[in-house]
Amino acid sequence: MSKVSSSLKKKESRRAKSHMSGVNHLFKWLSPGLSVKRWLLISAGGFCLTILGGAIWFKLTPIYRLLGLVSQLLEFITQVVPHYISGPFALIAGAFLVLWGQSRTVDSITNVLQPNGDEELVDMLINRRRLNKGPKIVVVGGGTGLSALLRGLKLYSNNITAIVTVADDGGSSGRLRREIGVLPPGDIRNCLAALADEEKLLTELFQYRFEAGAGLSGHSFGNLFLTAMSEITGDLEQAVAASSQVLAIRGTVLPATLSDVSLWAEMEDGRIIEGESNIPKANGKIINVGCMPANPPALPAVIQAIKEANYIIIGPGSLYTSIIPNLLVPEITAAIAGAKVPRIYVCNIMTQPGETENYSVSDHIRAIDTICRRKLFDAVLVHRKAPPTELLKSYAENNSHPVFIDRHNIAMLGRRTVIANIMEETEPINSVRHDSKQLARVLLRWYTGKWQPKR
């Protein structure tokens, strides 16, 4: 008997929860900002006005008789059932039918828009409204660091613009650049995948590399897709815009320039290393970085996005081969420097062999200031907690170590230091990388709370 009683109680509990869930679902449609209530009221008013207009047009003749029958029926009901019972009953029944009809209508629409039932229509509308009202965020960078950040930022805003370097000349992107003459699509591919709604599936698709086939081996599907779109639309900007519509991404991805730029680096020993992929392999200290042709023109849409931005984020990513290449476009540097909005630089967690060996946080900042010849950001975000010992040993074998936080030197350079735990800590930890959600959460918290405009 106790088992039967327990089973009945569980069933009743499930029914109660289901009922409450249904009620909560209906009340969500009354949430402010959905712009639904006003249209329901207008629709109801229009229905009543249509009935009234028809009655007036036909001089009330058919309506009069119908009203008479209804009046007699109501009088009969009130004689049989007292008004204090029949009235509330009719009111509740009418309200139930209206809510039931609206609920079934919404369910029908949801089944079309969300066939898998992953998200209720009302939740989708509330979320879209919230994201559409999010701040206009411009992110400057490249590589896996930028795509990781975008993955987290898209949870807070749909108004994201990623400005991506086009200096890559290695791997699949480099081959397409040399063989077909298109701008390297690799970093743009990663950003598009990160901003897509179906991120997991799209990332697997775009990152898929062909392992066989003459000419196909080593190429990623995403690079071939963007190359084909560039050929069809005429240039990379149009290709990215068309791809964004096809993939329904949240935000915008823009190449920093449409010029065919090639990086060069001057080493401390006097060597000049040409090519983005060759710079980290040179095994020397970088003292200057530039591009050929020098001073490439910026994409007009990039400058417009920076001017309209509420928030500018630089990084994370390889300092000399992912971040600084964007800042070698003079118009971009000038636009960021002149922006009167919060600007922050996300520093890498570990030093990078061949680029930033033995660099502290202030060394990263000083490198950007020196090459750009001006101050581009107000604060720097750095990771607080050291990675696990085993991981540190693994990185040390490749001469990579945690970036030292020298707060005094950072302050001397006129920057605020924002310290937080932003490293991914999910098991197993086999590499040091930023946690997308935590990184975005910290950046938005600083933007909304701690930054104050200059007076």
C-alpha positions in Angstrom: 0.0 0.0 0.0 2.8 2.4 0.8 4.3 1.9 -2.6 0.9 2.6 -4.3 0.4 5.7 -2.1 3.9 6.9 -3.0 3.3 6.4 -6.7 0.0 8.3 -6.5 1.7 11.2 -4.7 4.4 11.3 -7.4 1.8 11.4 -10.1 -0.1 14.2 -8.4 3.1 16.1 -7.9 3.9 15.8 -11.6 0.4 16.9 -12.6 0.8 19.9 -10.3 4.2 20.9 -11.7 2.8 20.5 -15.2 -0.2 22.7 -14.4 2.1 25.4 -12.8 4.4 25.2 -15.8 1.4 25.8 -18.1 0.2 28.7 -16.1 3.8 30.2 -16.0 4.0 29.7 -19.7 0.8 31.7 -20.3 1.9 34.5 -18.0 5.2 34.8 -19.8 3.3 36.3 -22.7 2.5 39.3 -20.4 6.2 40.0 -19.9 7.1 43.6 -20.6 9.0 44.4 -23.8 7.5 41.6 -26.0 5.1 44.0 -27.8 2.5 41.2 -27.8 -0.2 42.4 -25.3 -0.9 45.6 -27.3 -1.5 43.6 -30.5 -3.8 41.1 -28.7 -5.9 44.0 -27.4 -5.9 45.7 -30.8 -7.0 42.4 -32.4 -9.8 42.0 -29.8 -10.9 45.6 -30.4 -10.8 45.1 -34.1 -13.0 42.0 -33.9 -15.6 43.8 -31.8 -15.5 46.8 -34.2 -16.0 44.4 -37.1 -19.1 42.9 -35.5 -20.5 46.3 -34.7 -19.8 47.6 -38.2 -21.6 44.6 -39.7 -24.6 45.1 -37.4 -24.9 48.8 -38.3 -24.5 48.0 -42.1 -27.4 45.5 -42.0 -29.5 47.9 -39.8 -29.3 45.4 -36.9 -32.0 43.3 -38.5 -30.4 39.8 -38.2 -28.4 40.8 -35.2 -31.6 42.0 -33.4 -33.2 38.6 -33.6 -30.0 36.9 -32.5 -29.7 39.3 -29.5 -33.3 38.5 -28.6 -32.6 34.8 -28.6 -29.5 35.3 -26.5 -31.4 37.5 -24.1 -34.1 34.9 -23.6 -31.5 32.2 -23.1 -29.6 34.2 -20.5 -32.9 35.0 -18.7 -33.8 31.3 -18.6 -30.3 30.3 -17.3 -30.5 32.9 -14.5 -33.9 31.6 -13.5 -32.6 28.0 -13.3 -29.0 28.8 -11.9 -28.5 31.9 -9.6 -26.6 34.8 -11.2 -23.9 34.6 -8.6 -23.1 31.1 -9.8 -23.8 31.3 -13.5 -22.0 34.6 -14.0 -18.6 33.5 -12.5 -18.9 30.2 -14.3 -19.4 31.8 -17.7 -16.6 34.3 -17.0 -14.2 31.5 -16.1 -15.2 29.3 -19.0 -14.8 32.2 -21.4 -11.4 33.1 -20.1 -10.3 29.4 -20.3 -11.4 29.1 -23.9 -9.6 32.3 -24.9 -6.4 31.2 -23.1 -6.6 27.7 -24.4 -7.2 28.9 -28.0 -4.2 31.3 -27.7 -2.0 28.6 -26.2 -2.8 26.1 -29.0 -2.2 28.9 -31.6 1.2 29.6 -30.0 2.0 25.8 -29.9 1.2 25.5 -33.6 3.5 28.4 -34.4 6.2 27.0 -32.1 6.0 23.6 -33.9 6.8 25.3 -37.2 9.6 27.6 -35.9 11.1 25.1 -33.4 10.3 21.6 -34.7 12.6 20.0 -32.2 10.9 21.7 -29.3 14.2 23.0 -27.9 12.8 26.3 -26.9 9.3 27.7 -26.2 8.3 30.5 -28.6 7.8 33.0 -25.8 11.2 32.2 -24.4 12.7 32.6 -27.8 11.0 36.1 -28.2 12.1 37.2 -24.7 15.7 36.1 -25.4 15.8 37.7 -28.9 14.4 41.0 -27.5 17.0 41.0 -24.8 19.9 40.2 -27.2 18.7 42.8 -29.7 18.9 45.5 -27.0 22.4 44.4 -26.0 25.4 46.8 -26.3 27.1 47.3 -29.6 30.4 45.5 -29.0 33.4 45.6 -31.4 36.0 42.9 -30.9 39.4 43.1 -32.6 41.7 40.1 -33.1 42.0 36.8 -34.7 42.9 33.1 -34.2 41.2 30.8 -31.7 41.2 33.4 -28.9 38.8 35.6 -30.8 36.3 32.8 -31.6 36.4 31.7 -28.0 35.4 35.2 -26.8 32.6 35.5 -29.4 31.1 32.2 -28.2 30.6 33.8 -24.8 29.6 37.3 -26.0 26.7 36.1 -28.2 24.9 35.2 -24.9 24.7 38.9 -24.1 24.2 40.7 -27.3 23.3 40.3 -31.0 25.1 43.6 -31.8 28.6 42.1 -32.0 31.1 43.1 -34.8 34.3 41.0 -35.0 37.1 42.7 -36.9 39.4 39.9 -38.1 42.9 39.9 -39.5 43.5 38.7 -43.1 47.3 38.3 -42.8 47.3 34.5 -42.4 49.5 32.7 -45.0 49.8 29.2 -43.5 47.9 25.9 -43.8 44.7 25.7 -45.8 44.2 29.5 -45.9 47.7 30.0 -47.2 47.3 27.5 -50.0 44.0 29.0 -51.1 45.6 32.5 -51.0 48.6 31.4 -53.2 46.7 29.1 -55.6 43.4 31.1 -56.1 44.3 34.6 -54.9 41.6 35.0 -52.3 42.1 36.6 -48.9 42.7 34.0 -46.2 39.4 32.8 -44.8 40.6 30.8 -41.8 40.0 33.2 -38.9 36.8 34.5 -40.5 35.6 30.8 -40.7 36.2 30.3 -37.0 34.3 33.5 -36.1 31.3 32.6 -38.2 31.1 29.2 -36.6 31.4 30.7 -33.1 28.5 33.2 -33.7 26.2 30.7 -35.3 23.1 29.4 -33.4 23.9 25.8 -34.3 27.5 26.3 -33.2 28.5 22.7 -32.4 27.3 21.3 -35.7 28.6 24.2 -37.7 32.0 24.2 -36.0 32.4 20.4 -36.8 31.4 21.1 -40.4 33.5 24.1 -41.0 36.6 22.6 -39.2 36.3 19.3 -41.2 39.5 18.7 -43.1 39.6 16.5 -46.2 42.2 13.7 -45.8 42.2 12.5 -49.3 41.6 13.7 -52.9 43.9 15.5 -55.3 44.0 19.1 -54.3 41.5 18.6 -51.4 43.7 17.0 -48.9 44.4 19.4 -46.0 41.7 21.9 -46.8 38.9 22.6 -44.4 35.3 22.6 -45.6 34.8 26.1 -44.2 37.7 27.6 -46.1 36.4 26.1 -49.3 32.9 27.3 -48.6 34.1 30.9 -48.0 36.4 30.8 -51.1 33.5 29.7 -53.3 31.3 32.4 -51.8 34.1 35.0 -52.6 34.2 33.8 -56.2 30.4 34.0 -56.5 29.9 37.4 -54.7 33.0 39.1 -56.0 35.0 39.8 -52.7 35.4 38.5 -49.2 33.2 41.2 -47.6 30.2 40.2 -49.7 31.0 36.5 -49.2 31.0 36.9 -45.4 27.8 38.9 -45.5 26.0 36.3 -47.6 27.4 33.4 -45.5 26.2 35.2 -42.4 22.6 35.2 -43.8 22.8 31.6 -44.8 24.2 30.5 -41.4 21.9 32.9 -39.4 24.8 34.1 -37.2 24.4 36.5 -34.3 26.4 39.6 -35.1 28.7 40.6 -38.0 32.2 39.4 -39.0 34.3 41.8 -41.0 37.8 41.6 -42.5 40.1 44.4 -41.3 41.0 45.2 -44.9 40.4 43.9 -48.4 44.0 44.5 -49.3 46.2 41.4 -49.9 48.6 42.2 -46.9 51.6 40.2 -45.9 53.3 40.6 -42.5 56.9 41.2 -41.8 58.8 41.3 -38.5 62.1 42.9 -37.5 64.1 40.8 -35.1 66.5 42.1 -32.4 69.5 40.6 -34.4 68.5 42.6 -37.5 66.8 39.9 -39.5 63.6 40.7 -41.4 61.2 37.8 -41.4 58.4 37.8 -44.0 55.1 35.9 -43.7 52.8 35.5 -40.7 53.5 31.8 -40.4 57.2 32.2 -40.5 57.4 34.8 -37.7 56.9 32.4 -34.7 59.4 30.0 -36.2 62.3 32.6 -36.4 63.4 32.0 -32.8 64.2 35.6 -32.1 63.0 38.6 -30.2 60.6 40.8 -32.2 61.2 44.5 -32.0 58.9 45.7 -34.8 56.1 44.5 -37.0 54.7 45.9 -40.3 52.9 44.8 -43.4 53.2 45.0 -47.2 51.7 47.1 -48.7 52.1 49.6 -45.8 49.0 51.5 -44.5 46.3 49.3 -46.1 42.9 51.0 -46.3 40.2 49.9 -43.8 36.9 48.4 -44.8 34.4 51.3 -44.5 32.0 49.1 -42.5 34.8 48.5 -39.9 35.2 52.2 -39.2 31.5 52.7 -39.0 31.2 49.8 -36.5 33.9 51.3 -34.3 32.3 54.8 -34.4 28.9 53.3 -33.4 30.3 50.9 -30.7 29.4 51.1 -27.0 32.3 48.8 -26.1 35.6 47.9 -27.7 37.5 44.7 -26.8 41.0 44.0 -28.2 42.1 40.3 -28.0 42.7 37.7 -26.9 45.0 36.2 -29.4 48.6 36.0 -30.6 50.0 39.4 -30.0 52.1 39.9 -33.2 50.3 37.7 -35.6 46.6 38.0 -34.7 46.0 41.3 -32.8 48.6 43.8 -34.1 48.0 43.0 -37.8 44.5 44.6 -37.5 46.1 47.7 -35.9 48.5 48.1 -38.8 45.5 49.6 -40.7 45.9 53.3 -39.7 42.2 54.1 -40.0 41.3 51.3 -37.5 43.9 52.5 -35.0 42.8 56.1 -35.3 39.1 55.2 -34.9 39.8 53.1 -31.8 42.0 55.8 -30.3 39.3 58.4 -30.8 36.5 56.3 -29.4 34.9 57.7 -26.2 33.7 54.3 -25.0 35.2 51.7 -22.6 38.1 49.9 -24.3 39.8 46.9 -22.8 42.6 44.6 -23.8 42.4 40.9 -23.0 45.9 39.6 -22.3 46.9 36.0 -23.0 47.3 33.6 -20.1 50.6 32.1 -21.3 53.5 33.5 -23.2 53.8 32.3 -26.8 57.1 30.8 -28.1 58.5 32.8 -30.9 56.4 35.9 -30.2 56.1 36.8 -26.5 58.7 34.7 -24.6 59.4 36.1 -21.1 56.8 38.9 -21.7 54.9 40.4 -18.7 51.5 42.0 -19.1 53.1 45.5 -19.4 55.3 44.1 -22.2 52.2 43.2 -24.1 50.8 46.7 -23.6 54.0 48.4 -24.4 54.3 46.4 -27.7 50.9 47.6 -28.8 51.6 51.2 -27.8 54.9 51.3 -29.6 53.6 49.9 -32.9 50.4 52.0 -32.8 52.1 55.1 -31.4 49.1 55.9 -29.3 47.0 54.6 -26.4 44.2 52.4 -27.6 42.6 51.0 -24.4 41.9 52.0 -20.8 42.3 48.7 -19.0 43.7 45.2 -19.3 42.1 41.9 -18.3 44.4 39.2 -16.9 43.9 35.8 -15.5 44.3 35.4 -11.7 45.0 31.8 -10.8 48.0 29.8 -12.0 47.2 26.7 -14.2 47.7 23.2 -12.7 51.3 22.2 -12.0 51.3 19.3 -14.5 50.1 21.7 -17.2 52.8 24.2 -16.4 55.5 21.5 -16.7 54.1 20.6 -20.1 54.1 24.2 -21.3 57.6 24.8 -19.8 59.0 22.1 -22.1 58.0 24.4 -25.0 59.4 27.5 -23.2 55.9 28.9 -22.5 55.1 30.3 -19.0 52.2 32.2 -17.3 52.3 35.9 -18.2 53.6 37.8 -15.2 51.2 40.5 -13.8 53.4 43.5 -13.0 50.7 45.8 -11.7 53.0 48.7 -10.9 54.3 48.9 -14.5 50.8 48.5 -15.9 49.7 51.5 -13.8 52.7 53.5 -15.0 51.5 52.9 -18.5 48.1 54.5 -17.5 46.0 51.3 -17.5 43.7 49.8 -15.0 44.3 46.1 -14.2 41.2 43.9 -14.1 42.1 40.5 -12.5 39.7 37.5 -12.7 39.7 33.8 -13.1 38.9 33.4 -16.8 40.6 30.1 -17.7 38.6 27.1 -18.7 38.8 24.5 -15.9 36.6 21.7 -17.2 38.2 18.2 -16.9 40.4 17.0 -18.3 42.5 20.1 -18.5 45.1 19.5 -21.2 45.6 23.0 -22.5 45.4 26.6 -21.3 42.6 28.5 -22.9 40.0 31.1 -22.0 36.6 30.0 -20.7 34.2 31.6 -23.2 31.3 32.1 -20.8 33.4 33.3 -17.8 35.5 35.6 -20.0 32.4 37.2 -21.5 30.7 37.5 -18.1 33.7 39.3 -16.6 34.0 41.7 -19.6 30.3 42.6 -19.4 30.4 43.1 -15.6 33.3 45.5 -16.0 31.5 47.3 -18.8 28.3 47.8 -16.9 29.7 48.4 -13.5 33.2 49.5 -13.1 33.9 51.7 -16.1 33.1 55.4 -15.8 33.3 57.8 -18.7 36.1 60.4 -18.7 35.1 63.8 -17.6 
